[in-house]
Amino acid sequence: MTTETDASAPRQRNARGEGDRLRTDLLEAAAELMAEHGTIEGISLRAVARRAGVSATAVYRHFDDHTQLLRESIQFCWSNFLDMLAAAQEGATDPFDAFERSGFGYATFAAEHQGQYRVMFSNRIRLVGDTSSIADATFQILVDEVTGMLDVLGDDRDPQFVAVQVHTWIHGIVDLIGCHPEMAWPPIEQQLDGLRHALGLLRPDERPVGTPDE
C-alpha cells in the first residue's frame, strides 16, 4: 500500500555540500503547493517532502516545523523577485531605462515563476511574521524609478500614487496572461510601452510635438 511519504520517487542522497540545494528544493516545493491550494491549510510538512521527493525526516534537518518552512518559502519567493528586479536594472542609463528594464524583469519573473508569483500577489496566504519588509523593498524600486522620471519631466504628481497605478496595471497584464496563455496577447514589450504612454511616463524627446511642459 502506498503511503504519503513514498508516493513520489525517492530522491537521491545529496552529495557533500549539496544541503543548500535540498533546502532550496523544499522552499520551491512549498511555494508550488501554496500556489496550487491558494492557502496554507492542508499543506503539511509531509506533503512538501513528498513534492520534493524526500522523506519528512530530511525536511526536519532544515526546518523546525511546517510553519517555518511555509514562512521561509514566502520570503524565498519575494527574495527571488527582488533579485530579478535588481538584476534587470543593471546597466540602466537613466530612470526611464531602469523603468523599462525592471518592467520587463517583472513580466519575466511572472512568466517563469508563475507559482511563486501567485503566492506573492494572487493567493490569500497569511503567516505570522509576514514579508512586508521585503515586499516594501520591491515596491520602493518602482517608486524610486517613478520619482526619477517625474523629476526629469518636471511633473508634480505623487510618485507613490503613480507607482501604485503602474503596479496595478502591470499586475493585471501578467495575471491575465498567466491565467489565459492560450489567448493571442500582444507582445509584453508592446503592452508595457502602452502603459508608459497612458501614464505619461515618456522621455522628453518621446513626447508629442506641442505637448506643454508640466
Secondary structure by P-SEA (a helix, b strand, c coil): cccccccccccccccccaaaaaaaaaaaaaaaaaaaacccccccaaaaaaaacccaaaaaaccccaaaaaaaaaaaaaaaaaaaaaaaacccccaaaaaaaaaaaaaaaaaacaaaaaacccccccccccaaaaaaaaaaaaaaaaaaaaaaacccccaaaaaaaaaaaaaaaaaaaaaccccccccaaaaaaaaaaaaccccccccccccccc
